Amino acid sequence: MSSSSSGPHDAILDARGLMCPMPVLKAKKALREVTEGGVLKVLATDPGSVADMKSFCEMTGNRLISSEKDGDVFVYHIEKAGA
């Protein structure tokens, strides 16, 4: 497990430079590889990803632990929901 200033994570997805809906689609795919209760860290530059990640987590039951901006990069920590 890695750690960052926002806390530990089990996997990281670099979606910088991708536009909607690609960050969410890639996050959905990356979460398949994360164990239940694990955390996926997502890096994105698309401003639309803020609303998209929130909606994605609400619709899938995953938990958006944090959503912050670091310069021009949006950083999300998503906890994978149980089955």
N, CA and C atoms as a LAMMPS dump frame, in Angstrom:
ITEM: TIMESTEP
0
ITEM: NUMBER OF ATOMS
249
ITEM: BOX BOUNDS ff ff ff
-5.0000000000000000e+02 5.0000000000000000e+02
-5.0000000000000000e+02 5.0000000000000000e+02
-5.0000000000000000e+02 5.0000000000000000e+02
ITEM: ATOMS id mol type element x y z
1 1 1 N 0.843 -1.174 0
2 1 2 C 0 0 0
3 1 3 C 0.887 1.236 0
4 2 1 N 0.543 2.195 -0.798
5 2 2 C 1.274 3.454 -0.859
6 2 3 C 0.551 4.482 -0.011
7 3 1 N 1.246 5.568 0.29
8 3 2 C 0.563 6.632 1.01
9 3 3 C 0.88 7.96 0.364
10 4 1 N 0.003 8.91 0.579
11 4 2 C 0.182 10.257 0.06
12 4 3 C -0.273 11.217 1.134
13 5 1 N -0.238 12.483 0.844
14 5 2 C -0.683 13.465 1.822
15 5 3 C -2.162 13.29 2.146
16 6 1 N -2.918 12.676 1.261
17 6 2 C -4.347 12.486 1.49
18 6 3 C -4.666 11.123 2.077
19 7 1 N -3.666 10.331 2.333
20 7 2 C -3.908 9.037 2.946
21 7 3 C -3.457 7.885 2.067
22 8 1 N -3.578 6.684 2.617
23 8 2 C -3.113 5.497 1.897
24 8 3 C -4.011 5.126 0.719
25 9 1 N -3.424 4.452 -0.237
26 9 2 C -4.195 3.944 -1.367
27 9 3 C -3.584 2.628 -1.825
28 10 1 N -4.407 1.806 -2.475
29 10 2 C -3.978 0.485 -2.931
30 10 3 C -3.596 0.476 -4.398
31 11 1 N -4.127 1.423 -5.157
32 11 2 C -3.836 1.514 -6.593
33 11 3 C -3.95 2.965 -7.001
34 12 1 N -3.297 3.303 -8.103
35 12 2 C -3.356 4.673 -8.604
36 12 3 C -3.692 4.653 -10.09
37 13 1 N -4.534 5.601 -10.497
38 13 2 C -4.919 5.748 -11.897
39 13 3 C -4.553 7.149 -12.339
40 14 1 N -3.712 7.241 -13.345
41 14 2 C -3.333 8.535 -13.9
42 14 3 C -4.213 8.801 -15.116
43 15 1 N -5.234 9.641 -14.926
44 15 2 C -6.157 9.977 -16.011
45 15 3 C -5.943 11.429 -16.455
46 16 1 N -4.773 11.976 -16.169
47 16 2 C -4.478 13.347 -16.576
48 16 3 C -4.478 13.436 -18.098
49 17 1 N -5.061 14.512 -18.61
50 17 2 C -5.125 14.724 -20.053
51 17 3 C -6.327 14.09 -20.72
52 18 1 N -7.063 13.263 -20.002
53 18 2 C -8.251 12.614 -20.562
54 18 3 C -9.483 13.454 -20.274
55 19 1 N -10.389 13.503 -21.224
56 19 2 C -11.616 14.278 -21.069
57 19 3 C -12.797 13.339 -20.817
58 20 1 N -13.851 13.905 -20.268
59 20 2 C -15.085 13.194 -19.974
60 20 3 C -15.539 12.38 -21.196
61 21 1 N -15.906 11.141 -21.003
62 21 2 C -16.119 10.412 -19.756
63 21 3 C -14.954 9.49 -19.394
64 22 1 N -13.824 9.647 -20.035
65 22 2 C -12.724 8.694 -19.866
66 22 3 C -12.203 8.55 -18.434
67 23 1 N -12.037 9.617 -17.643
68 23 2 C -11.555 9.395 -16.275
69 23 3 C -12.468 8.463 -15.469
70 24 1 N -13.781 8.638 -15.617
71 24 2 C -14.719 7.781 -14.888
72 24 3 C -14.682 6.35 -15.428
73 25 1 N -14.654 6.196 -16.739
74 25 2 C -14.616 4.845 -17.316
75 25 3 C -13.348 4.115 -16.901
76 26 1 N -12.231 4.807 -16.899
77 26 2 C -10.967 4.181 -16.486
78 26 3 C -10.966 3.885 -14.986
79 27 1 N -11.608 4.745 -14.187
80 27 2 C -11.719 4.486 -12.749
81 27 3 C -12.558 3.234 -12.502
82 28 1 N -13.65 3.114 -13.235
83 28 2 C -14.512 1.934 -13.095
84 28 3 C -13.714 0.659 -13.386
85 29 1 N -12.92 0.689 -14.453
86 29 2 C -12.107 -0.474 -14.823
87 29 3 C -11.025 -0.736 -13.769
88 30 1 N -10.367 0.326 -13.302
89 30 2 C -9.293 0.166 -12.32
90 30 3 C -9.82 -0.382 -10.997
91 31 1 N -11.038 -0.022 -10.619
92 31 2 C -11.613 -0.513 -9.368
93 31 3 C -11.833 -2.017 -9.382
94 32 1 N -11.936 -2.608 -10.563
95 32 2 C -12.09 -4.069 -10.651
96 32 3 C -10.875 -4.788 -10.06
97 33 1 N -9.724 -4.129 -10.113
98 33 2 C -8.487 -4.729 -9.627
99 33 3 C -8.219 -4.427 -8.15
100 34 1 N -9.059 -3.596 -7.542
101 34 2 C -8.89 -3.223 -6.143
102 34 3 C -9.774 -4.133 -5.297
103 35 1 N -9.238 -4.599 -4.171
104 35 2 C -10.022 -5.465 -3.297
105 35 3 C -11.09 -4.657 -2.562
106 36 1 N -12.134 -5.331 -2.125
107 36 2 C -13.218 -4.69 -1.387
108 36 3 C -12.639 -3.923 -0.197
109 37 1 N -13.031 -2.664 -0.053
110 37 2 C -12.516 -1.831 1.027
111 37 3 C -11.21 -1.134 0.684
112 38 1 N -10.64 -1.491 -0.477
113 38 2 C -9.4 -0.868 -0.921
114 38 3 C -9.655 0.512 -1.496
115 39 1 N -8.573 1.268 -1.66
116 39 2 C -8.696 2.651 -2.112
117 39 3 C -7.954 2.869 -3.429
118 40 1 N -8.659 3.481 -4.367
119 40 2 C -8.084 3.868 -5.656
120 40 3 C -7.852 5.37 -5.635
121 41 1 N -6.624 5.77 -5.951
122 41 2 C -6.298 7.189 -6.09
123 41 3 C -6.36 7.521 -7.575
124 42 1 N -7.117 8.555 -7.921
125 42 2 C -7.286 8.963 -9.316
126 42 3 C -6.744 10.383 -9.493
127 43 1 N -5.926 10.572 -10.516
128 43 2 C -5.421 11.893 -10.894
129 43 3 C -6.085 12.272 -12.205
130 44 1 N -6.679 13.458 -12.275
131 44 2 C -7.366 13.896 -13.49
132 44 3 C -7.179 15.4 -13.663
133 45 1 N -7.25 15.849 -14.904
134 45 2 C -7.141 17.277 -15.19
135 45 3 C -8.435 17.855 -15.751
136 46 1 N -9.402 17.036 -16.072
137 46 2 C -10.68 17.494 -16.615
138 46 3 C -11.533 18.075 -15.49
139 47 1 N -11.864 19.377 -15.539
140 47 2 C -12.704 19.976 -14.493
141 47 3 C -14.053 19.276 -14.343
142 48 1 N -14.543 18.685 -15.406
143 48 2 C -15.805 17.955 -15.349
144 48 3 C -15.73 16.7 -14.498
145 49 1 N -14.515 16.245 -14.213
146 49 2 C -14.363 15.02 -13.427
147 49 3 C -14.841 15.204 -11.988
148 50 1 N -14.896 16.444 -11.504
149 50 2 C -15.348 16.691 -10.129
150 50 3 C -16.775 16.173 -9.949
151 51 1 N -17.677 16.621 -10.791
152 51 2 C -19.072 16.166 -10.712
153 51 3 C -19.194 14.71 -11.137
154 52 1 N -18.416 14.313 -12.146
155 52 2 C -18.494 12.941 -12.662
156 52 3 C -18.105 11.913 -11.609
157 53 1 N -17.016 12.15 -10.878
158 53 2 C -16.563 11.187 -9.865
159 53 3 C -17.572 11.088 -8.732
160 54 1 N -18.129 12.226 -8.33
161 54 2 C -19.137 12.233 -7.268
162 54 3 C -20.346 11.409 -7.704
163 55 1 N -20.851 11.655 -8.899
164 55 2 C -22.007 10.915 -9.414
165 55 3 C -21.696 9.436 -9.575
166 56 1 N -20.497 9.131 -10.103
167 56 2 C -20.087 7.748 -10.293
168 56 3 C -20.122 6.992 -8.962
169 57 1 N -19.569 7.601 -7.922
170 57 2 C -19.535 6.928 -6.627
171 57 3 C -20.939 6.747 -6.057
172 58 1 N -21.78 7.766 -6.199
173 58 2 C -23.158 7.651 -5.713
174 58 3 C -23.916 6.548 -6.434
175 59 1 N -23.712 6.428 -7.728
176 59 2 C -24.443 5.421 -8.523
177 59 3 C -23.924 4.011 -8.293
178 60 1 N -22.634 3.851 -7.98
179 60 2 C -22.053 2.52 -7.845
180 60 3 C -21.935 2.048 -6.408
181 61 1 N -22.176 2.938 -5.447
182 61 2 C -22.059 2.551 -4.045
183 61 3 C -20.642 2.645 -3.505
184 62 1 N -19.701 3.049 -4.352
185 62 2 C -18.341 3.266 -3.864
186 62 3 C -18.331 4.572 -3.081
187 63 1 N -17.318 4.757 -2.216
188 63 2 C -17.271 5.943 -1.368
189 63 3 C -16.173 6.89 -1.821
190 64 1 N -16.547 8.121 -2.101
191 64 2 C -15.581 9.152 -2.453
192 64 3 C -15.024 9.688 -1.141
193 65 1 N -13.836 9.224 -0.786
194 65 2 C -13.222 9.6 0.484
195 65 3 C -12.772 11.054 0.448
196 66 1 N -12.139 11.437 -0.656
197 66 2 C -11.679 12.819 -0.769
198 66 3 C -11.655 13.244 -2.226
199 67 1 N -11.812 14.537 -2.4
200 67 2 C -11.754 15.168 -3.711
201 67 3 C -11.074 16.504 -3.493
202 68 1 N -9.886 16.676 -4.053
203 68 2 C -9.159 17.92 -3.849
204 68 3 C -8.434 18.322 -5.119
205 69 1 N -7.975 19.546 -5.138
206 69 2 C -7.242 20.048 -6.295
207 69 3 C -5.825 20.371 -5.861
208 70 1 N -4.852 19.88 -6.635
209 70 2 C -3.44 20.126 -6.375
210 70 3 C -2.87 20.777 -7.629
211 71 1 N -2.82 22.102 -7.639
212 71 2 C -2.418 22.806 -8.858
213 71 3 C -3.51 22.65 -9.896
214 72 1 N -3.146 22.082 -11.059
215 72 2 C -4.15 21.863 -12.1
216 72 3 C -4.622 20.414 -12.148
217 73 1 N -4.322 19.643 -11.097
218 73 2 C -4.692 18.23 -11.05
219 73 3 C -5.729 18.001 -9.949
220 74 1 N -6.79 17.315 -10.313
221 74 2 C -7.805 16.904 -9.352
222 74 3 C -7.416 15.527 -8.832
223 75 1 N -7.451 15.362 -7.514
224 75 2 C -7.038 14.112 -6.879
225 75 3 C -8.232 13.543 -6.124
226 76 1 N -8.562 12.298 -6.437
227 76 2 C -9.694 11.625 -5.803
228 76 3 C -9.204 10.356 -5.124
229 77 1 N -9.779 10.056 -3.973
230 77 2 C -9.562 8.781 -3.305
231 77 3 C -10.932 8.101 -3.212
232 78 1 N -11.044 6.946 -3.828
233 78 2 C -12.314 6.219 -3.89
234 78 3 C -12.151 4.873 -3.205
235 79 1 N -13.004 4.619 -2.228
236 79 2 C -13.004 3.337 -1.53
237 79 3 C -13.971 2.402 -2.242
238 80 1 N -13.479 1.211 -2.59
239 80 2 C -14.323 0.242 -3.297
240 80 3 C -15.348 -0.366 -2.344
241 81 1 N -16.588 -0.343 -2.786
242 81 2 C -17.691 -0.888 -1.998
243 81 3 C -17.644 -2.411 -1.985
244 82 1 N -18.278 -2.967 -0.985
245 82 2 C -18.418 -4.419 -0.913
246 82 3 C -19.458 -4.906 -1.902
247 83 1 N -19.476 -6.219 -2.108
248 83 2 C -20.386 -6.799 -3.104
249 83 3 C -21.837 -6.678 -2.723
